[in-house]
Amino acid sequence: MLATWIPVYAVLLVPALVPAERQAAWISGMVYTVEAALGAALLLLAAACAVSWVRTKLHA
């Protein structure tokens, strides 16, 4: 997850990489990507916990 922030830091530290008029959109896109990936990871974790709970109740 942290590796996806490296391009954001690159833009902040080396602004010439992305034109100034595109930096805000580019950074917000990266933030959205990180949020979407984190949301997907949490959803998968919740699903795994639910499956584990159901399997425990079935074998009890």
Secondary structure, 3 states (H helix, E strand, C coil): CHHHHHHHHHHHHCHHHCCHHHHHHHHHHHHHHHHHHHHHHHHHHHHHHHHHHHHHHHCC
